[in-house]
Amino acid sequence: MHLGIIITCLILAAFFSGMEIAFISANKIYLEIEKKQDGFLSRILTRLTADPSRFIVSMLIGNTIALVVYGFFMGELVVRWLADSGYHFSGIVRLLLQILAATVVVLLTSEFIPKVLFQIYANSLIKFFALPAYLFHWLFSYVSRLSLWVSNRILRVFFKTEGDKIPLFFSKAELGNYITEQMSTVEDHEEVDSEIQIFQNALEFSGVKARDIMTPRTEISAVEIYDSVAELREMFIETGYSKILVYQNSLDDILGYVHSFDLFKKPRTIKSVMIPVEFVPETIFIKDTLELLTKKRKSVAIVLDEYGGTAGMVTVEDIVEELFGEIEDEHDAVEEELTEQELGPNVWLFSTRLDVEYLNETYKLEIPEDDSYSTLGGFIVFHTKEIPQKGEEIAVENFHFSIAEATNKKIELVKMTRRD
């Protein structure tokens, strides 16, 4: 009889202490998402988290009651065991043995082990035990309210504070942890939910710089300020772009841009419909670029290199796509698919516009990364100090490159071999 009560009290104490730590450790975003789902369990979670302080107090009350009952019966059981052992112990020794036995059992079975498990699997266990937790929460509701009222009065009167409030809000770290958990459950052949992808993009957004998303100088389409409107119209038709840059003498002297819609105004000169651009350094974060363009009511910024020359351009659409993914409109040209093909062991055919970071992550190539370049083509040019010609063979560190396609301005396609 005594042993059954003791085991029941230990199970209850483990449950109460575990739910307390699970409630504190559970990912707040996970709880909020689960609460928004339709179903009985979602309503239970909503009621549990309505007053976090009172829920914690309810768990503490349940744990205290379980431990008090456990201590009473455990003490009697230890005394009986000592009496049956045939040894004679003094009153102090019996008391110390009672305390030691009861404490060791409680710490192992109802404190340390359950708290570790409930902390590791907080999200799953708080959902699994939501119903029994709510039943005890309801059972102890009057006692928990009274306990909170008394403790808050004491804190207010003697310590001049409003009492303990447990806010149920989530931090950036918790958002990151939730996204990591969700991404880890996605199989290679499955697509990530768009909401999860947007969350991930938002977390990475603050660390992205203008040079990471800009259209490079070699791919900029532009007209000179003195060109005719007919030439501008022809470039809009050829490129399919909605915005064309305007320069004077060279691309290092960008004056502004023209939007295709402005051609409906039937301008006589390009200058009459030209919109000034903003200039930003390569190292500026795109969140700051977006703030600048929004404040200035512009949609294009020219990215400058360390010498003040034009490195590329960034548009508001580019920045928004960094958050929400590719945005297609009727003016977007069909993007050419970049080549990435494995020809054999340690041999690949790559478009030089592929990011070095992407190649390292996807193919485990360990290509050195540097702030001076971001693409495979940039890596090759950085080491050769010139634009290689088609058919040229190049060795860089433990990589061998064979230029498959190239123009006098840039490399297009390379065959890459890694030498072990």
N, C-alpha and C positions, 0 to 999 in steps of 0.2 A: 504493500500500500504506500509506504513512505517513498520507496524507490520510484514508483509510478508518478507520484506527485513531483518528486525532484526532477525527473526527466522532462515532465511537462513544463515545469517552470524554466528549465534550461532552454528548452525549445522556444518558449515564448520570449525569454530574455534575448536569445539570439535573433529572433525575428524583430523585436522592437529596436535593438541596437543596430541591426543591419539596415532596417528601413530608415532609421535616422540618418545614417551615413550615406545611404543610397539617395535619399531626397536631397542632401546637400551636394553630392557628387554628380548627380545626373546632369546630362547636357540639357541646358535650358531650352535650346532650340528644338531638341528632340521632344521634350515635354510639350512645348507649344504646338508643334506639328501634330503630335498624337492627340492633343486636346481638340484640334480642329476637325478631326475625323468624325464621321458619323458612327454612332454605336454606343452601347451601354458602358463599355470600358472608358470611352472618351469622356463621358459625363462624370464618371467616378473620378478620373484624374483631374477634371476641372474643379470638382468640389474639394479634392485633397489639397490642391495648390491655391485655393481661393484665399486662405489665410495661412501662409507658411509657418509663422511663429506658433500658431495654435496647434498645427500638425506636429511640429517638433516637440512641443510640450506634451501632447498626447502620447507620443512614443516614449518620452522620458517617464511619464507617469506609469505607463504599462510596464516598462522595464524595471522601475523601482518596485512596483507591487510584486512582480515575478521574482525579483531578487530577495525581497523580504520573506516571502513564503518559502522560497528555496532555502534561505539561511536558517529558518526555524526548523524545517524538517531535516536538512542536511546535518545540523548540529546534533539532533537526536540520533540520526543514523550513525554518525561518527562515534558518539558516546556508547552506543550499543556495540559497535564493532570493537571498540577498545575494551569494553567489559568482557566480551566473548574471547578476546585474545589471550586471556590468562595472565596478562601483565598488570601490575599495579602502578598507576600513574597518579601524581598529585594533581590537585585542581588546576594549578597554573599550566602544567604540561598538557592536561586534557584540553584546556581552553586554547592554547597555542596550536595544538594539533587540529582542533576543530577549525580554527581560522585558516591555517595553512591549507588543509584539504579543500575547504569550501572555496577559498580564493583561487587556488590552482585550477580547479575544475571550471569555475566561472570564467576565468581569464581565457582559458583554452577553448571551451565549447560555446561560450555566449558573448565573448568580447572580441578577442583577437581574430580568430578564424572567420566568424561571420562578417566582421567589419571589413576584412581584407577582400572576401569574396563579393560582398555587396558593393564595395567601392569599385572593384574591377568590372563587374557586370551590372553597374548601377542602372543603366538604361533599360536593360531587359528585366531585371528583378523588380524594379519599382512598378513596372507594368504588370508583371506576373502576379505580384502580391498586392495589387492595388485594392482589390475587393476586401480581403481580410483587414488590410490596413484601414480602409474606410470604416469598416464595422467597429473596430476598436476606437477609431477617431470619433465616431458618433457616440460610442458608449462612454468615453471619457470627456465628452464635450463640455459638460457643466463644470467638471473638476478643472479642466484645462483653462476654461474662461476665468474661473475664480483664481487659479494660480497666476495667470497672466495679469489679471487686474491687481492682485496683491503685489506681485513683483514690480509692475510698472509704477504703482503708488510709492513703493519703497525707493525705487530709483529716482522718481521725480522729486520726492521730499528730501531724501538724504544725499543724493548724488547729483541733483539738478539736471537730470537727463530725461529724455522722453521715452526711454525704454528701448528694448531690442526689437528691431524690425528686420526681417529677412526679405530683401527685395528679390523678386523673381525676374531678373533681367539677364540677358546674355551678353558676353563680351566678344571681341574680335577673335580671341583665342578659342572660345567655345565654338564659334562659327567655323573656324578653321578645322577644329577637331571633328565636328559633325560632317563637314565636307570630306575630310580624309576617310572617315568611316564609311561614308556612302560610296566614295570612289573605289575603296578597297573591295567592295562587294560586287563591283561590276566586272563581268567576264570580258575577255579580250574581244569577243565577237558582238558584244552588246554595246548599245549607245548609252551615253550618260544622259540622264534627264536634263532637259533644258534649264530647269530651275536650279539644279545643282551646278551646272556649268556656269550659269550667270553668277551664282554665289562665289564660285572659285575665281572667275574673272574679276569680280569686285574686290576680292582679297588681294589679288596680284596687281590690281590697277594702280595702287599707290606707289608701286616700285618700278613701273614701266616708264622709260624715258622716250623723248621724241625720236631719237635715232633708231629706236627699236621698231617703230611702226611707220616711219616716213617712207614715202616714195623716193627712191634714190635719184640723184641728179641725172643719171644716164637714161632714166625712164620718164623724165619730165617732158611733156609736150607743151611747147610755148611758141608764141609769135612775137615779132619785133614790133615796137610801138608804131613804126612807120609803115608796117604792112597794111594792105588794104583790107576792108571788111570782107571782101569776097574770099581772100586767102584765109581769113579767120573762119568764115563759114565752112570752107572746104576742110579745114583741120577738124572742126567739130564733127563733120560727116565721117571723115576718115577714122578718127579715134573713137567716136561714140561717147566721149567724155562730156560731162555737163559743165566743166570749168576748164579754161585754158589760161595759162600764165602769160603775162606780157613782160617783155624785157627790153632793155636798151643796150645795144652793143654786144652783151654776152649774158649768160645765165647768172653771172655773179652780180648783175645789176637788175634784179627783178623789181618792176614798178608796181605791178598789181595783177589782177586777173579779170576775166570776163565770163559771165554766166551765159549759158546758151539762151536762156529766156530773154536776155536783153537784145538779142538779134531781132525780136519781134518789134522793137522800137524803131527799126530801120535806121540805125546810126550811120552817119557819114564817115566817121573816123572811129578807130578803136579807142582812142583816148576818151571819147565822149561817154563811153559806157564802162570804162575801166574802173574797178573797185580796188582801192589800196589794200595791201596785205600787211600782216604783222610779221615781225622777225623774232625768232627765238633761237637760243643756242641748242646744240645737240644734247646737252646734258640736262635740259629742263624736263621735269616730270610731266607726263601728259595731263595729269589732273590740273596742274598749273596752267598748261597750255589751253585746256578747255575753259578754265576760268577766265583767262585773258581774252580768248576769242568771244566768249559769251558777253563779257563786259564791253568789248569794243564792237560787238555786233558784226563780227566778221566770221567767215567760214574757212579761210585758208591762212596758214602760217608757213613762212619760209624758214627752213632749218639751216642755221649757219654753222660752218665748221670752226675750228679754233683760229683760223686765219681770216675769218670774216667772209669766206666764199660760200656759195650755195652748195649745201650738202644734199638737200632734198626738200620735200614739202609734206605738210601734214594738214589734213582737213578735219573738220568736226565729225564728218562721217567716219573717218579712220578711227577717231578716238571712241566714238559710240560703238563701232564694230568690235573694239577691244573688249567692251563689256557684254554686248548682246550677240556677238557673232556676226557673220557676213550679212550685210544688208544690200539687197539687189534692187535697183530701180531701172527704169527704161533707158537710162543713159549709161548704165554700166556696160562695159565691154565684157565679153565672155572671157573669163580668166583662163589662161593657158595652164593646162595641168603640168605640174613639175614632174620630171622624170626621176624615179628612184627604183632601180632594178638591180637585184643581186644576180650577177652573172656566174658566180661560182664561189668556192671557198676563198674568202678574203678579197673578192673582186666585185666591184659595183659600178654601175653607170648612173651618175648623178647630174641633175641640173645644178648649175653653180649658184642658183638663187636660193637653194635650200639652206636653212640656218644651221650653223655649226652645232649649236646647242641641241637642236632637234635630231641631227644625225648622231650625235653622241648618245643621246637618250634612247634612240630607236635601234641603232646598230652597234652600240657599245664600242665606238671607234677610238675614243680618247684623243680626238683632235684637239690640240691646244686652243684654248679660248683666250681672247684678248679684247680690250675695249677698242682697238684700232679696226676691227672688222667684226661682222656678225654672220656673214654668209660664207659658203665654201669658196666661191669666187674671190671674195675679199681675202680669205686666208691665203689663196694661191698668189694673188697679186701682191699681198703684203710681203711675201718672201721673195718673189721674183723681181719686184720693183718695176715691172712693166707688164703690158698685156701680151700674154703668150699667143702664138699663132696656131692655127689648126694643124694637127699632126705633131706638134712639139711634145717632147718628153721631159717631164720635170720630176725631180726627187726632192721632197721636203720631209726631213726627219725620217720616220719609218714608213712614209707614204710615197707611192709612185703614181704620178698623174700623166695620163695621155689625153691631150686636148682633142676631143671629138668634133666639137663645133665651136667656132669663135668668129667674131667680127673684129674690125680694127678698133672698136670701142670697148668690147667686153667679151668674156668667155661665156659660152652658152651651156656646153655639155662636156663632161669629163668622164674618162674611165679611170677609176681609182683602185689601186692595189695596196693592201696593207702587208708589209713585210715583217714577219715575226722575228 
